[in-house]
C-alpha cells in the first residue's frame, strides 16, 4: 500500500489549473472531464486544522482524468517535472496498461506534462509515451527528454486555463489524416 503525507500533493497547482480548465470546458459544453479520485484511508488527523496528515492508498490509481470531448472518450494523467526530462519512474505500469486498454476501446489516452523549468506544458500522445516506456523496459533510457515534446503539441495558457483540447484536436486531425493515407 502506498502512503500519502504532507509531501503527497506535488503538482497540485498544475492539477488546479486543469480542474479550472475542465470547469470552463463543461460550462461551454465542449467537454466533460472529471478528476478520478484515489481512495484513501486516513491514519492521522490534525483536528485543530481539520486535515489529514497521514493516510494510505486503498488501491492503485489508474489515471488522473477521464471523460469525453465532443463525443470522443479521453483519459489522461497529469505529470510535472523540473528536470528537463520526464522520469519514467513517475509513470506506472498499471497507468500505461489502463491507457492502452482505453485506446483499444476507441478512446484517446495521453499525458499532460508541465515542464516547470521551461515554463511550458505539453500534450504527449500515448504512442510517444509507449516508445520510451518500451525502450526503458528493454534497458534503454529511463526518461523522456525535453526534446521529445513536440512544439506543435505545446499547450497554450491564458491566465489559469490550459487549452489542452487544441492539442487533442490537432492530434485527432493528424491521426485521421494518417489513417486515410494508410487506407489508400
N, CA, C and O of each residue as an XYZ file, in Angstrom:
736
protein
N       0.830     -1.185      0.000
C       0.000      0.000      0.000
C       0.873      1.247      0.000
O       1.872      1.310      0.717
N       0.505      2.221     -0.789
C       1.207      3.493     -0.789
C       0.720      4.375      0.332
O      -0.401      4.211      0.815
N       1.548      5.306      0.749
C       1.177      6.240      1.800
C       1.219      7.663      1.289
O       2.054      8.019      0.458
N       0.309      8.469      1.798
C       0.261      9.888      1.478
C       0.645     10.643      2.725
O       0.191     10.315      3.820
N       1.484     11.659      2.568
C       1.778     12.540      3.693
C       1.781     13.966      3.173
O       1.305     14.214      2.065
N       2.299     14.898      3.938
C       2.215     16.303      3.541
C       3.003     16.609      2.279
O       2.837     17.692      1.717
N       3.851     15.706      1.811
C       4.584     15.913      0.561
C       3.843     15.284     -0.616
O       4.353     15.284     -1.736
N       2.656     14.752     -0.377
C       1.941     13.992     -1.382
C       1.177     14.802     -2.412
O       0.572     14.209     -3.305
N       1.173     16.112     -2.336
C       0.393     16.905     -3.277
C       1.265     17.666     -4.258
O       0.915     18.772     -4.669
N       2.396     17.087     -4.639
C       3.232     17.729     -5.651
C       2.435     17.879     -6.926
O       1.685     16.978     -7.302
N       2.589     19.009     -7.595
C       1.887     19.225     -8.843
C       0.450     19.656     -8.665
O      -0.296     19.730     -9.642
N       0.039     19.947     -7.425
C      -1.368     20.256     -7.207
C      -1.785     21.559     -7.876
O      -2.939     21.673     -8.291
N      -0.902     22.549     -7.999
C      -1.298     23.785     -8.687
C      -1.514     23.508    -10.178
O      -2.389     24.119    -10.792
N      -0.749     22.617    -10.758
C      -0.938     22.196    -12.140
C      -2.310     21.532    -12.280
O      -3.057     21.837    -13.210
N      -2.636     20.637    -11.368
C      -3.940     19.980    -11.405
C      -5.067     20.978    -11.152
O      -6.148     20.833    -11.723
N      -4.843     21.972    -10.320
C      -5.860     23.007    -10.098
C      -6.156     23.743    -11.405
O      -7.310     24.058    -11.695
N      -5.113     24.015    -12.189
C      -5.318     24.661    -13.489
C      -6.115     23.763    -14.428
O      -7.001     24.231    -15.142
N      -5.799     22.484    -14.423
C      -6.544     21.537    -15.258
C      -8.003     21.495    -14.796
O      -8.917     21.497    -15.620
N      -8.216     21.458    -13.494
C      -9.577     21.427    -12.964
C     -10.362     22.672    -13.370
O     -11.533     22.575    -13.737
N      -9.718     23.850    -13.306
C     -10.386     25.085    -13.729
C     -10.715     25.045    -15.220
O     -11.796     25.456    -15.642
N      -9.773     24.547    -16.000
C      -9.984     24.416    -17.444
C     -11.155     23.480    -17.722
O     -12.012     23.775    -18.555
N     -11.184     22.348    -17.017
C     -12.270     21.387    -17.213
C     -13.621     21.990    -16.848
O     -14.630     21.694    -17.488
N     -13.642     22.831    -15.827
C     -14.886     23.505    -15.446
C     -15.360     24.415    -16.577
O     -16.546     24.430    -16.907
N     -14.440     25.170    -17.169
C     -14.788     26.049    -18.287
C     -15.226     25.235    -19.489
O     -16.203     25.588    -20.149
N     -14.516     24.141    -19.789
C     -14.904     23.277    -20.905
C     -16.343     22.768    -20.709
O     -17.126     22.713    -21.657
N     -16.670     22.403    -19.482
C     -18.025     21.904    -19.210
C     -19.052     23.025    -19.369
O     -20.102     22.828    -19.980
N     -18.749     24.189    -18.823
C     -19.669     25.326    -18.924
C     -19.932     25.719    -20.376
O     -21.034     26.150    -20.716
N     -18.928     25.572    -21.223
C     -19.054     25.926    -22.638
C     -19.529     24.743    -23.487
O     -19.598     24.829    -24.713
N     -19.857     23.630    -22.803
C     -20.353     22.433    -23.468
C     -19.354     21.867    -24.483
O     -19.751     21.312    -25.508
N     -18.063     22.011    -24.194
C     -17.009     21.476    -25.060
C     -16.588     20.071    -24.646
O     -16.244     19.235    -25.482
N     -16.622     19.832    -23.337
C     -16.174     18.537    -22.821
C     -16.679     18.374    -21.395
O     -17.019     19.343    -20.716
N     -16.715     17.132    -20.969
C     -16.975     16.840    -19.563
C     -15.872     15.883    -19.113
O     -15.874     14.695    -19.436
N     -14.952     16.436    -18.371
C     -13.772     15.694    -17.911
C     -13.755     15.770    -16.391
O     -13.890     16.849    -15.814
N     -13.590     14.624    -15.749
C     -13.578     14.597    -14.294
C     -12.273     14.071    -13.746
O     -11.625     13.212    -14.345
N     -11.900     14.599    -12.601
C     -10.744     14.108    -11.855
C     -11.145     12.774    -11.251
O     -12.213     12.654    -10.651
N     -10.296     11.780    -11.409
C     -10.553     10.459    -10.842
C      -9.990     10.453     -9.422
O      -8.781     10.590     -9.235
N     -10.856     10.295     -8.424
C     -10.356     10.304     -7.042
C      -9.612      9.010     -6.712
O      -9.944      7.937     -7.216
N      -8.615      9.135     -5.868
C      -7.881      7.969     -5.385
C      -8.370      7.671     -3.972
O      -8.199      8.494     -3.073
N      -8.976      6.505     -3.767
C      -9.499      6.185     -2.435
C      -8.363      6.059     -1.410
O      -7.375      5.363     -1.640
N      -8.529      6.745     -0.283
C      -7.535      6.670      0.789
C      -8.210      6.322      2.104
O      -9.410      6.533      2.282
N      -7.423      5.791      3.012
C      -7.869      5.560      4.378
C      -7.017      6.432      5.288
O      -5.807      6.230      5.386
N      -7.642      7.405      5.957
C      -6.886      8.292      6.853
C      -6.295      7.525      8.029
O      -6.933      6.631      8.585
N      -5.066      7.884      8.403
C      -4.395      7.272      9.555
C      -4.197      8.289     10.680
O      -4.356      7.966     11.857
N      -3.845      9.532     10.298
C      -3.646     10.586     11.294
C      -4.381     11.840     10.833
O      -4.368     12.202      9.656
N      -5.018     12.483     11.798
C      -5.731     13.718     11.520
C      -5.188     14.826     12.404
O      -4.874     14.595     13.572
N      -5.077     16.017     11.858
C      -4.769     17.192     12.650
C      -6.108     17.857     12.929
O      -6.604     18.637     12.116
N      -6.692     17.544     14.085
C      -8.037     18.016     14.408
C      -8.108     19.529     14.524
O      -9.157     20.118     14.265
N      -7.010     20.166     14.908
C      -7.031     21.625     15.040
C      -7.167     22.313     13.681
O      -7.752     23.391     13.583
N      -6.628     21.687     12.640
C      -6.703     22.255     11.283
C      -7.748     21.550     10.424
O      -8.098     22.026      9.344
N      -8.244     20.410     10.912
C      -9.234     19.663     10.145
C      -8.679     19.054      8.874
O      -9.374     19.008      7.859
N      -7.417     18.576      8.907
C      -6.790     18.000      7.723
C      -6.210     16.625      8.025
O      -5.845     16.317      9.160
N      -6.136     15.813      6.986
C      -5.497     14.508      7.080
C      -3.996     14.721      6.922
O      -3.561     15.365      5.967
N      -3.207     14.194      7.838
C      -1.752     14.354      7.744
C      -1.048     13.058      7.339
O       0.110     13.092      6.924
N      -1.731     11.917      7.453
C      -1.164     10.644      7.023
C      -2.309      9.719      6.635
O      -3.297      9.589      7.358
N      -2.158      9.082      5.481
C      -3.181      8.152      5.005
C      -2.517      7.115      4.121
O      -1.400      7.328      3.649
N      -3.190      5.991      3.889
C      -2.675      5.036      2.920
C      -3.687      4.877      1.791
O      -4.895      5.019      1.982
N      -3.158      4.581      0.618
C      -3.999      4.392     -0.557
C      -4.644      3.019     -0.487
O      -3.970      2.019     -0.239
N      -5.958      2.972     -0.707
C      -6.678      1.707     -0.685
C      -6.332      0.840     -1.890
O      -6.323     -0.388     -1.796
N      -6.050      1.476     -3.012
C      -5.723      0.755     -4.246
C      -4.909      1.673     -5.149
O      -4.838      2.882     -4.929
N      -4.299      1.079     -6.162
C      -3.545      1.878     -7.126
C      -4.514      2.713     -7.949
O      -5.574      2.235     -8.353
N      -4.142      3.959     -8.193
C      -4.982      4.769     -9.060
C      -4.636      4.437    -10.507
O      -3.552      3.929    -10.792
N      -5.549      4.723    -11.406
C      -5.267      4.471    -12.812
C      -4.704      5.748    -13.420
O      -3.487      5.891    -13.544
N      -5.554      6.654    -13.790
C      -5.145      7.910    -14.399
C      -5.807      9.048    -13.613
O      -6.663      8.817    -12.759
N      -5.392     10.275    -13.920
C      -5.917     11.420    -13.176
C      -7.275     11.901    -13.673
O      -8.109     12.322    -12.871
N      -7.511     11.845    -14.994
C      -8.721     12.423    -15.582
C      -9.327     11.501    -16.627
O      -8.623     10.787    -17.341
N     -10.652     11.538    -16.696
C     -11.370     10.741    -17.688
C     -12.664     11.465    -18.051
O     -13.263     12.151    -17.223
N     -13.076     11.298    -19.291
C     -14.316     11.928    -19.721
C     -14.471     11.859    -21.224
O     -13.975     10.942    -21.877
N     -15.180     12.861    -21.769
C     -15.420     12.907    -23.210
C     -15.392     14.358    -23.674
O     -15.836     15.269    -22.977
N     -14.858     14.536    -24.868
C     -14.818     15.850    -25.512
C     -15.463     15.713    -26.879
O     -14.955     15.008    -27.751
N     -16.584     16.392    -27.058
C     -17.304     16.355    -28.334
C     -17.560     14.911    -28.775
O     -17.419     14.574    -29.950
N     -17.935     14.074    -27.816
C     -18.275     12.691    -28.113
C     -17.103     11.735    -28.195
O     -17.294     10.546    -28.449
N     -15.887     12.231    -27.983
C     -14.693     11.382    -28.061
C     -14.199     11.096    -26.645
O     -13.878     12.022    -25.901
N     -14.136      9.810    -26.267
C     -13.649      9.469    -24.926
C     -12.158      9.811    -24.791
O     -11.356      9.489    -25.668
N     -11.805     10.462    -23.686
C     -10.391     10.766    -23.436
C     -10.041     10.445    -21.988
O     -10.869     10.557    -21.084
N      -8.808     10.048    -21.803
C      -8.270      9.875    -20.454
C      -6.827     10.355    -20.483
O      -6.118     10.197    -21.477
N      -6.414     10.942    -19.372
C      -5.030     11.400    -19.310
C      -4.551     11.493    -17.882
O      -5.334     11.541    -16.932
N      -3.252     11.518    -17.765
C      -2.601     11.704    -16.483
C      -1.810     12.998    -16.550
O      -1.247     13.336    -17.591
N      -1.768     13.715    -15.450
C      -1.017     14.969    -15.369
C       0.317     14.690    -14.683
O       0.365     14.124    -13.591
N       1.384     15.090    -15.336
C       2.735     14.903    -14.789
C       3.450     16.239    -14.782
O       3.213     17.093    -15.637
N       4.312     16.406    -13.821
C       5.056     17.648    -13.696
C       6.531     17.317    -13.476
O       6.873     16.397    -12.733
N       7.394     18.087    -14.139
C       8.828     17.872    -13.982
C       9.550     19.207    -14.012
O       9.074     20.169    -14.614
N      10.681     19.258    -13.370
C      11.544     20.448    -13.419
C      12.982     20.012    -13.685
O      13.933     20.693    -13.302
N      13.123     18.867    -14.346
C      14.445     18.290    -14.567
C      14.891     18.338    -16.019
O      15.951     17.802    -16.344
N      14.118     18.964    -16.907
C      14.478     18.962    -18.324
C      14.171     17.641    -19.004
O      14.552     17.418    -20.153
N      13.476     16.765    -18.284
C      13.077     15.458    -18.794
C      11.975     14.938    -17.877
O      11.800     15.425    -16.760
N      11.244     13.955    -18.359
C      10.211     13.326    -17.530
C      10.687     11.935    -17.143
O      10.714     11.037    -17.985
N      11.063     11.740    -15.879
C      11.491     10.407    -15.444
C      10.344      9.404    -15.582
O       9.230      9.662    -15.125
N      10.616      8.280    -16.201
C       9.576      7.278    -16.401
C       9.162      6.595    -15.106
O       8.139      5.912    -15.065
N       9.941      6.772    -14.054
C       9.530      6.244    -12.751
C       8.280      6.968    -12.250
O       7.605      6.480    -11.343
N       7.965      8.134    -12.835
C       6.753      8.873    -12.480
C       5.510      8.329    -13.181
O       4.390      8.746    -12.887
N       5.716      7.397    -14.108
C       4.612      6.759    -14.825
C       4.631      5.289    -14.427
O       5.678      4.643    -14.461
N       3.481      4.771    -14.054
C       3.433      3.404    -13.541
C       2.856      2.430    -14.561
O       2.041      2.795    -15.408
N       3.299      1.191    -14.456
C       2.875      0.129    -15.379
C       1.356      0.057    -15.493
O       0.821     -0.019    -16.600
N       0.654      0.080    -14.357
C      -0.808     -0.035    -14.401
C      -1.446      1.166    -15.104
O      -2.528      1.032    -15.674
N      -0.796      2.338    -15.075
C      -1.315      3.500    -15.791
C      -1.171      3.307    -17.304
O      -2.097      3.580    -18.068
N      -0.006      2.835    -17.717
C       0.229      2.589    -19.138
C      -0.755      1.527    -19.647
O      -1.334      1.674    -20.723
N      -0.934      0.473    -18.874
C      -1.861     -0.588    -19.276
C      -3.288     -0.059    -19.388
O      -4.002     -0.402    -20.331
N      -3.712      0.778    -18.428
C      -5.059      1.342    -18.488
C      -5.222      2.207    -19.734
O      -6.231      2.113    -20.433
N      -4.229      3.050    -20.010
C      -4.312      3.925    -21.178
C      -4.346      3.105    -22.475
O      -5.068      3.453    -23.409
N      -3.577      2.031    -22.530
C      -3.607      1.158    -23.714
C      -4.990      0.534    -23.887
O      -5.547      0.537    -24.985
N      -5.539      0.000    -22.798
C      -6.864     -0.616    -22.848
C      -7.928      0.411    -23.236
O      -8.860      0.097    -23.976
N      -7.786      1.626    -22.739
C      -8.734      2.691    -23.050
C      -8.717      2.987    -24.552
O      -9.766      3.158    -25.172
N      -7.521      3.046    -25.123
C      -7.413      3.304    -26.569
C      -7.959      2.146    -27.394
O      -8.525      2.359    -28.467
N      -7.793      0.930    -26.905
C      -8.346     -0.230    -27.612
C      -9.865     -0.140    -27.699
O     -10.477     -0.726    -28.592
N     -10.472      0.594    -26.768
C     -11.920      0.772    -26.761
C     -12.348      2.003    -27.557
O     -13.513      2.397    -27.514
N     -11.410      2.609    -28.282
C     -11.748      3.741    -29.142
C     -11.516      5.109    -28.534
O     -11.876      6.119    -29.138
N     -10.928      5.163    -27.364
C     -10.650      6.446    -26.725
C      -9.266      6.964    -27.069
O      -8.501      6.319    -27.786
N      -8.962      8.134    -26.547
C      -7.644      8.749    -26.721
C      -7.008      8.863    -25.345
O      -7.633      9.345    -24.400
N      -5.761      8.415    -25.237
C      -5.019      8.461    -23.983
C      -3.756      9.285    -24.176
O      -3.114      9.219    -25.225
N      -3.407     10.058    -23.162
C      -2.227     10.903    -23.268
C      -1.789     11.385    -21.895
O      -2.463     11.166    -20.888
N      -0.643     12.044    -21.886
C      -0.173     12.740    -20.697
C      -0.239     14.235    -20.966
O      -0.008     14.677    -22.092
N      -0.548     15.002    -19.952
C      -0.296     16.440    -19.966
C       0.924     16.621    -19.084
O       0.910     16.254    -17.909
N       1.985     17.189    -19.654
C       3.245     17.306    -18.931
C       3.586     18.773    -18.754
O       3.710     19.520    -19.724
N       3.736     19.169    -17.510
C       4.133     20.528    -17.175
C       5.643     20.536    -16.955
O       6.139     19.990    -15.970
N       6.364     21.158    -17.878
C       7.822     21.288    -17.771
C       8.097     22.603    -17.046
O       8.204     23.657    -17.672
N       8.208     22.532    -15.742
C       8.311     23.743    -14.934
C       9.562     24.553    -15.249
O       9.522     25.783    -15.244
N      10.673     23.873    -15.522
C      11.919     24.592    -15.798
C      11.831     25.406    -17.087
O      12.482     26.444    -17.201
N      11.043     24.956    -18.051
C      10.873     25.676    -19.315
C       9.600     26.530    -19.305
O       9.340     27.276    -20.249
N       8.813     26.415    -18.238
C       7.538     27.123    -18.107
C       6.633     26.826    -19.303
O       6.034     27.729    -19.886
N       6.547     25.520    -19.661
C       5.732     25.081    -20.781
C       4.996     23.802    -20.410
O       5.432     23.034    -19.552
N       3.887     23.602    -21.071
C       3.080     22.416    -20.852
C       2.851     21.757    -22.212
O       2.677     22.441    -23.221
N       2.854     20.413    -22.231
C       2.734     19.685    -23.489
C       1.726     18.547    -23.398
O       1.515     17.951    -22.341
N       1.116     18.270    -24.535
C       0.308     17.078    -24.778
C       1.293     16.017    -25.273
O       2.014     16.254    -26.242
N       1.331     14.869    -24.630
C       2.203     13.776    -25.047
C       1.334     12.567    -25.363
O       0.787     11.949    -24.450
N       1.197     12.218    -26.649
C       0.347     11.078    -27.030
C       0.860      9.772    -26.426
O       2.055      9.607    -26.181
N      -0.069      8.856    -26.194
C       0.295      7.541    -25.668
C       1.338      6.869    -26.549
O       2.230      6.188    -26.042
N       1.239      7.049    -27.850
C       2.191      6.419    -28.775
C       3.634      6.800    -28.430
O       4.518      5.943    -28.421
N       3.869      8.071    -28.148
C       5.219      8.530    -27.800
C       5.623      7.991    -26.435
O       6.748      7.523    -26.257
N       4.706      8.055    -25.469
C       4.979      7.505    -24.142
C       5.360      6.038    -24.262
O       6.325      5.594    -23.639
N       4.608      5.277    -25.062
C       4.874      3.843    -25.212
C       6.252      3.562    -25.813
O       6.915      2.603    -25.417
N       6.684      4.383    -26.761
C       8.011      4.192    -27.356
C       9.088      4.278    -26.280
O       9.961      3.414    -26.201
N       9.026      5.311    -25.459
C      10.022      5.484    -24.396
C       9.842      4.432    -23.300
O      10.823      3.930    -22.753
N       8.602      4.105    -22.985
C       8.310      3.112    -21.950
C       8.891      1.752    -22.349
O       9.578      1.108    -21.556
N       8.613      1.323    -23.574
C       9.108      0.033    -24.063
C      10.629      0.020    -24.102
O      11.258     -0.962    -23.708
N      11.214      1.107    -24.576
C      12.669      1.209    -24.628
C      13.273      1.087    -23.222
O      14.276      0.398    -23.034
N      12.664      1.754    -22.243
C      13.163      1.694    -20.862
C      13.034      0.289    -20.298
O      13.918     -0.168    -19.574
N      11.933     -0.412    -20.622
C      11.736     -1.780    -20.143
C      12.785     -2.728    -20.715
O      13.063     -3.781    -20.141
N      13.365     -2.342    -21.853
C      14.392     -3.162    -22.506
C      15.799     -2.649    -22.224
O      16.731     -2.946    -22.972
N      15.958     -1.876    -21.141
C      17.272     -1.427    -20.714
C      17.702     -0.080    -21.262
O      18.838      0.339    -21.040
N      16.825      0.604    -21.970
C      17.161      1.906    -22.553
C      16.959      3.056    -21.582
O      16.837      2.867    -20.372
N      16.928      4.223    -22.135
C      16.782      5.472    -21.384
C      15.585      5.399    -20.436
O      14.527      4.895    -20.812
N      15.745      5.894    -19.221
C      14.713      5.820    -18.184
C      13.920      7.117    -18.041
O      13.265      7.341    -17.023
N      13.983      7.966    -19.062
C      13.237      9.221    -19.019
C      12.889      9.660    -20.436
O      13.466      9.192    -21.417
N      11.932     10.569    -20.507
C      11.560     11.163    -21.785
C      12.230     12.529    -21.835
O      11.937     13.383    -20.998
N      13.127     12.759    -22.802
C      13.843     14.042    -22.847
C      12.915     15.181    -23.283
O      11.916     14.966    -23.970
N      13.269     16.369    -22.873
C      12.504     17.562    -23.235
C      12.334     17.659    -24.746
O      11.299     18.126    -25.221
N      13.327     17.227    -25.501
C      13.275     17.313    -26.968
C      12.178     16.430    -27.574
O      11.809     16.620    -28.733
N      11.656     15.470    -26.808
C      10.595     14.591    -27.311
C       9.231     15.287    -27.308
O       8.292     14.823    -27.956
N       9.126     16.393    -26.583
C       7.863     17.126    -26.530
C       7.798     18.046    -27.745
O       8.577     18.992    -27.863
N       6.865     17.760    -28.643
C       6.779     18.493    -29.897
C       6.125     19.860    -29.699
O       5.112     19.997    -29.013
N       6.734     20.855    -30.317
C       6.237     22.232    -30.217
C       4.782     22.337    -30.656
O       4.016     23.107    -30.075
N       4.394     21.581    -31.666
C       3.013     21.651    -32.157
C       2.010     21.198    -31.100
O       0.826     21.525    -31.186
N       2.480     20.445    -30.102
C       1.611     19.985    -29.020
C       1.804     20.791    -27.739
O       1.418     20.353    -26.656
N       2.398     21.959    -27.870
C       2.535     22.860    -26.731
C       1.142     23.358    -26.345
O       0.337     23.694    -27.213
N       0.865     23.404    -25.063
C      -0.450     23.799    -24.564
C      -0.445     25.303    -24.292
O       0.336     25.810    -23.487
N      -1.331     25.986    -24.980
C      -1.478     27.433    -24.782
C      -2.128     27.676    -23.425
O      -3.081     27.000    -23.040
N      -1.589     28.653    -22.718
C      -2.124     29.002    -21.410
C      -2.566     30.459    -21.419
O      -1.838     31.342    -21.873
N      -3.774     30.694    -20.910
C      -4.234     32.071    -20.692
C      -4.729     32.136    -19.256
O      -5.662     31.429    -18.874
N      -4.101     32.980    -18.475
C      -4.454     33.047    -17.056
C      -4.224     31.702    -16.401
O      -3.124     31.151    -16.449
N      -5.276     31.180    -15.787
C      -5.186     29.880    -15.123
C      -5.789     28.751    -15.954
O      -6.109     27.690    -15.419
N      -5.943     28.973    -17.249
C      -6.527     27.948    -18.115
C      -5.478     27.356    -19.040
O      -4.644     28.068    -19.600
N      -5.535     26.041    -19.188
C      -4.653     25.303    -20.097
C      -5.515     24.783    -21.248
O      -6.352     23.904    -21.042
N      -5.324     25.300    -22.419
C      -6.177     24.963    -23.564
C      -5.712     23.656    -24.229
O      -5.289     23.653    -25.385
N      -5.798     22.565    -23.488
C      -5.273     21.294    -23.990
C      -6.135     20.666    -25.075
O      -5.638     19.838    -25.838
N      -7.413     21.033    -25.169
C      -8.242     20.455    -26.227
C      -7.775     20.879    -27.615
O      -8.065     20.197    -28.598
N      -7.061     21.989    -27.708
C      -6.492     22.394    -29.000
C      -5.482     21.359    -29.476
O      -5.474     20.996    -30.652
N      -4.632     20.883    -28.574
C      -3.636     19.861    -28.925
C      -4.317     18.528    -29.218
O      -3.904     17.805    -30.125
N      -5.359     18.201    -28.455
C      -6.109     16.965    -28.707
C      -6.717     17.020    -30.108
O      -6.666     16.038    -30.848
N      -7.287     18.159    -30.467
C      -7.893     18.338    -31.789
C      -6.855     18.178    -32.902
O      -7.106     17.502    -33.899
N      -5.688     18.805    -32.724
C      -4.617     18.678    -33.715
C      -4.190     17.217    -33.859
O      -4.007     16.727    -34.973
N      -4.034     16.539    -32.751
C      -3.652     15.128    -32.762
C      -4.682     14.286    -33.514
O      -4.321     13.425    -34.316
N      -5.961     14.537    -33.251
C      -7.028     13.802    -33.933
C      -6.990     14.050    -35.437
O      -7.138     13.115    -36.225
N      -6.795     15.298    -35.836
C      -6.704     15.621    -37.264
C      -5.556     14.857    -37.912
O      -5.708     14.300    -38.999
N      -4.412     14.834    -37.241
C      -3.238     14.139    -37.788
C      -3.461     12.635    -37.878
O      -3.113     12.015    -38.883
N      -4.043     12.040    -36.827
C      -4.240     10.596    -36.851
C      -5.301     10.202    -37.873
O      -5.191      9.148    -38.500
N      -6.332     11.037    -38.049
C      -7.343     10.754    -39.082
C      -6.723     10.852    -40.461
O      -7.015     10.030    -41.330
N      -5.874     11.842    -40.674
C      -5.201     12.022    -41.963
C      -4.291     10.826    -42.245
O      -4.283     10.285    -43.350
N      -3.515     10.417    -41.215
C      -2.632      9.258    -41.387
C      -3.423      8.006    -41.696
O      -3.018      7.201    -42.534
N      -4.570      7.836    -41.011
C      -5.405      6.657    -41.237
C      -5.964      6.616    -42.647
O      -6.027      5.551    -43.262
N      -6.374      7.783    -43.169
C      -6.920      7.810    -44.531
C      -5.821      7.613    -45.559
O      -6.065      7.019    -46.610
N      -4.611      8.099    -45.283
C      -3.479      7.898    -46.213
C      -3.064      6.430    -46.218
O      -2.702      5.896    -47.266
N      -3.112      5.770    -45.059
C      -2.719      4.364    -44.981
C      -3.725      3.455    -45.689
O      -3.360      2.384    -46.174
N      -4.993      3.880    -45.749
C      -6.008      3.044    -46.374
C      -6.018      3.199    -47.907
O      -6.675      2.422    -48.600
N      -5.297      4.194    -48.431
C      -5.248      4.398    -49.887
C      -4.326      3.405    -50.571
O      -4.174      3.443    -51.792
